[in-house]
Amino acid sequence: MTDTRSAEVPTLSLADQDRDPEGFAAALGTSFERFGFAIVADHGVPAELIDRAWAQTKALFDLPEEEKRGYHVPGGGGARGYTPFKTEIAKDAKVVDLKEFWHVGRELPEGHPYADRMPANIWPDRPEGFRADFVELFSAFDRAGDRLLSAIARHLKLDPHWFDSAVKDGNSVLRLLHYPPIPADAEGVRAGAHEDINLITLLLGAEEAGLELLDRDSGEWLAIRPPEGAMVVNVGDMLQRLTNHVLPSTTHRVVNPPVERRGFSRYSMPFFLHPAPDFLIKTLPGTISEGHPDRYPEPITAHDYLFERLVEIGLIKK
């Protein structure tokens, strides 16, 4: 791996939103328009909870392979529970990603109208306390996501609460990711070049080198290097489609580490913030103009869009 230049993605403080909501919204929107990414410190997810989650994540992936595979649902699209190593492939890639992961979704009450499209969570017998910790972390990500969406709405000249109904009981997913140690001659990379499917992604764990974005201005791959504890946030394809590409979904990847780090695992926790399954992704009128015509005249539900994309990345077989 050659040394990669860093992307000049600004680090913003979510604490500034209370003091200056318009200023924070403008800074977040500007970073998204330039990079498709932002770095957000002071995000409100408690450090002690994050530390517990990292310990639980490592303990989960340290379980015997046979035990982990007992939580895999063949044909389930990886929606909940365990997805084994070398299962997911980036769209149009030739080799699978060098990763395994676990999905935690929203806990819905019995009889909820979305229960047919949002499967129940799968909880492992161990490590102890796993369920409680990740239900708590999911809620903390939810709250941070709501605040960021409010800023995005302001930037788009919408009501600050515009996204509230869109994401109420949304099909968001918390992904626990493990990239195992890899040999020097490994085929492929930890995560091939891709764009995310959802509205926005909130990511913890990017301090360990490897995450890169494809800069639209230069065509270069640039490393994203957040300060300790900060969250990397990026635009997903649903938000790109909703905003007629005003907020772009940027191609990114996780490259293999330098030789001296290949014997180490890499862990990360992205929270893929999704709208509710029946939310209609319909281009916002304010993003359409004579010089910027509607790229997506046919709207699509979030559920149907997600299904199309899961087929493309190999998690659902048609």
N, C-alpha and C positions, 0 to 999 in steps of 0.2 A: 504494500500500500504506500503510495507516494504521499508526501506531505500536502495537505489540502488547505487552501486559504480559508479563512473564516468568513462567514456571512456577517455583515454588519447589522444584524437584527437587533433593534434596541431592546433593552430590558425596561419594562414598565412596572409600576407598582399598582396593584389593584386597590391598595389603600387610598390612592389619589382619586378614585372614582367618587368617594363620599365628599371629598373636598371640592372637586372640580369635575363633575360628570361630563360636561361638554369637552373639556380638555383631554380627559382620559379617552373618551370615545374617538376624538380626532386622532390622537396618537396611535391607538389600536388600529383604527381603520387605515391610517396611512401606512403602518407597518404591513398590514395585510395586503394592501394594494400593491406595495413594492415587492414584498417577498412571499406573500401567502402565509407567512409565519409571524409570530410575535413571541417574546419571552416575557413571562409575567411572574414577578416576585410578590410576596405578601398576599398570596392567593387565598389564605384563610383555612387551608387544609392543615390540621394540627400536625406539627412535626412528630409528636409522640405517636400519633396514629399511623403516620407514614412509616416510622421505624418499625412498628409492630407488623405492618403489612409487608415490609421487605423481609422480615424474619419468617413470616408465614409463607411467603412466596418461595423462598429458598427451601424451606422444609417440605413444601408440597412437591417441588420438582426433584428433591432428593429421594422421594419415595421410590420403591422398586418399580421398574417399567411395567410389570404385569399388573400391579396395583393401580397405577395411573391409567392404564388402558381399560380398566374396569369402569372408568368414568367417561369413556368415549362413547358417543352415540353415532353409530354408522348411519349415514343418510340424514343426519340432523343438521348439516350445514355448519357444524362447529358453533352453533348458537349458544350452547351452554356446556359446561364441563370441560373435559380435556380434549385437545387436538394434538395428535402425536407429531413427533419430529418429522420433518420433510413431508408435510401434507399440503400446506398452502403454497401457491405459486402466484407471483405477480402477473397481472394482465400482460399478455404477449411475451412473457418470459419463456426461456427454453429449459431452465432447471428450477427445481423447487427451492424454497427458502430453508435456511439452516436454523430452524427454530421449532420450539414446541410452545403451546400456550393453553391457558385456562380462561374460560369466559364466565363472568358473573353478570347477570341481567337484573332487571327491576323485579322486586318482590311484589306480586299483585295479589290482592285479596281473592278468595275463592269466588268463582262466578263472574269475574271481571270481563267486560266485553272484549278486551284484547287478548284474553287467555288463549284463544285459538291461533293467534299469530305471534304471541310472545311466550315461549315455553317456560315452564317452571325451572328454577335453578336446580342444579345438581350440586350437592354439598359432600365433600369428602369426609370420611370417618376420622381422619387425622390430617393435619395437625390440629390439636385441641384449640378451640376458640376461633377457628377459621371463619365460620359463618358470621359470628357476631362482628368480627373485625371488618370483614368485607362489606357487610350490610351498612356499617357505619361509614366506611370509606366511600362507598357508592353515593351515599347521601351527601357527604362533604363535597365530592366532585359535582354532584347535581347542583348544589348551592353556588359553587364557583362558576359553573357553566351558565347558570341563570344570570349571574351578574355580568359575565362577558357578553352574553346574547343581548342584554339590555344596552350595553355600550355599542354593540354592532347595530342595533336598531336605531340608536341616536345618530350614528354615523350615516346611516342610510336615510335619515330624515323621516323615520317612522316613530310612532309612539314608543317610549322606552319599554313598555310592557307588550309590544307586538308579538314577541315569541312565546309569551307565557302559555297561551292556549295551544300553540303548536307543539310544545314539548311536554305538556302536562301528561303524565303517564307515558312518556316517550320510550321508544325501544332502544335506549342507550345500553352500551355494553362496556364493562370494565374488563380489560384484557390483561392478564398476568403473563408476561413474556419471559421465556428463558432461551437464551442463545448459548448452547453448550460450547465447551472448548472445541476447537477445530484444528485438524491437521494442516500442515503447510500446503499440501496439495489438494485441499478441499475444492470440490466443484461447486461453483455458485457462490453467493454471498448470504449474509445473515438475513437480509430482507431486500429483495430486488426492487428496482425502481418502480414506484407506484404512486397513486393518489388515493387518499382516503375517501370512503363512500359517504360519510355522514355530514352533519352540519359543521361542527368543529370538533377537533380532537384536543384533549388536554392530556399532556404527557409528563409523567414523572420518571426520572431515571436516565435522562439524556446527558448527565455529567460524564458518564463513561463514553469515551470517544467512539464515533462510528456513524452518527446521524448526519446526513448531508442533504442539502436541497439543490435542485437544479436551477441556477439563476437564469431567469428569462432574458435579462439584459445582455449577459456575457456568454451564455451557453456553458458556463463552467459549473462544476460541482463544488459547493462551498460547505464547509463544516459548520454545524450549529453547536456552539459551546456555551451553554447557559451557566450562570453562577450556581453555586451549591444551593439546593433546595428550591430553585425557581422552576416554574412550569413552562414547558414549550407548548404553544398553542398554534394550531394550523387550521386553515380553511379546508373543508371537505367538499366533495363534488356536489352534494345536495345544496350547499350554500352557494357554490359557484353557479349552479343552474338557476337557483332562485334569484340571484342578483345579476343574471345575464353576463357573468364573468367580470363584473365590477370588482368583486372580491374573488381572486383566482385561487383555484386548488393547485398547489405547486407539487410537482414531482419530487419525491424524496426517496431515500434508501438508507439501509444500515450496512456499511461496508465491513469487511473483515478487518480485524485489528492487526497492528504490526506484529512481527514474529514474537517479540518478547511478551505480548499479551494474549497470544493464541491459546495458551494453556488455561486461561481464566474464563469463567462464565460471565455473561452479560445479562442483566435483568432490567426490565423496564415495565411501566404500568401506564398504557394509554387508556383514556376514557373516551370512547367514541360516542359523542352526544348526538342522538337521533331524535327526530320528531316522532309523534305518535304514528302508528301504522297507516291510519286513514288520512293523515295530513296530505293535502294536495300541493305538490311542488309546482307552483305556477309563477311564471316570471313576474317580478315586482314591477308595476307600471312605471315607477320612478327611475328604473334602470333602462328603460326603452326610449330611444329617440331616433330621429331620422338618420343620424350618423352611426347609431348603435342599435340596429334593428333586433327584434326578439329572435334569439337563437333557438328557442324552444317553444314554438307556438302550441305544441301539444302538451298539456300538463300530465303529470303522472303521480300516483300516490307514492308515499314514502315506502310502503310495503312492497309494491311492485318494482320500484327502482332498486331496492335492496336485493330482491330476489334475482333480478337481472345481473347485478354485479357479483353476487355470490357464485353464480354459475361461471362467470368469467374468471374468477380466481380459484376455481376448482374445489370450493367447499361444498357446493351442491352439484350433483351429477344429474343432467337432464336425461 
